[in-house]
């Protein structure tokens, strides 16, 4: 146990973790990502909270995998495993600003997923850039 007191700096800040993740994961630029939209070898993965998706929509064809479940959904040994995330496609993760997706991509690489990257600037940059957005439609719970 350390002598850290509430409000004092942590050993690593969230921004430091993001910088470290960005240094080791591939960041896909907005224009490059737009060119990948119809590539069958690429799956965009929206890791935002469902409320964010309901408010702002999502990238066309993206698969929604909430940040809190992502590690469980990609793990074939997990009872929550989603085969849609394990097809051999390149996964391009995105969140609102690119912070959560950088951390998530690094974590998935740590788990052994080699073909994972994240979207520079996240969904905010995507939508502000005038790129195509579609409404979020909840999947059935089957």
N, C-alpha and C positions, 0 to 999 in steps of 0.2 A: 504494500500500500504506500502511496506517495503522500507528500504533504501538500498536495494541490488543494487550493481553497476555491469555492465557487466564484466564478467570474475571472479567475486567472487563466492565462493561455494554456491550451492543451499541448501535449507533446507534439501532435501534428494537427494542423487546422484542416478544416474541410477543403479549403482552397489548395492546400499543399497536397492533399490526397488526390484532388482533381488534376493538378499539374502532373503528378507522378503517373496517374492513369493515362493522361493524354500523351505522355512521353513514350508510352509503350503500346498503345493501341492505335489502329489506323483510324484517322478522322477522314470522313468522306465529305467533301465540299458540297455546297448546295447545288451547283450546276451539274456536277458529276452525279449526284444522287438523282436529280431530275431525269438524267439520261438513263438511269438504271430502273426507272419505274416499270417498264414492261419486260425487264429481263427475267426469264423464268429461273435463272440461277441465283436470284437475289430475293430475299424476304425482308421487308421493312417491318420492324417490331416496335410498336408504340408501348412504352413502359409507363406512361402517365396514369394517374388515377382516373377511374371512369368519369368522375365529375368534370375533369379537365376535357376529356373527349366529348362529353355531352355539350359542354359550353362552346368548344371551338372546332369540333370535327377532327378529322385525321387524314393522313396521307392515303391516297387511293390504294387499295389492295393490302394495306398494312394489317398485321396480326397484332391483336392487343394482348399483351402479357404484362400484367401489373408488376411494378418494381418489387413489391413485397413477395411475389410468388415466383419470380423469374428463375432463380436458382433451382427451385423444386420442379418447375415445368420443363427445364432442359435436362434434368437428371433421369436417365432411364431406370435408375434404382429407386426413384421416389414414387410414392403412390399418386403423386400429382402430375406425373410425367405427361407431356403433350407431344406426341409424335410430330405434329406440325412444325415444331421448332427443331426437329432433328432429321431433316431431309437431305442434308449435305449442301443446302443453299447457303450462300453468304448471308449472314444476318447483319442488317444495318439497324442498330438500336437508335431510338430517339426519344427525347423527353421534351420538356418545355424549352430549356436553354442550352442543353448539351452537358450539363453537370452530372445529372443522375445517369445519363447514358454512357458517359466516359467511365464512371465508376463501375457501372454494370458490365460494360464490355471487358474491362480489366478483370473483373471477378469471373466472368464466363471463360476468359482465357486461362485464368488460374485453375478452373475446373477441367480444362482440357479441350475446350472448343477453340479450334484454331482459326476458323474463318468468320470472325466477328469483328465488327467495327462500329463506329457511332457517327451520327450526323452532326456536322459542325453547326453550331447555333441553334440546334434543335428545331422543334415545330414552330417556335416564334419566328425564327429567321425564314423558315419555309413559307409560312403564311404571309408574313410581311413582304416577302419577295414576290407575291402575287402568284405563287404556284398553286396547283390544283389541290383542293381540299374537299373531302366528302363528309357527309354527316356520319356520326358514330351510330352503329346499330348493334345493340347488345346481342350476343350469341345466346342460344338457349342453354340451359344448365345441364344438358344431357352429357 
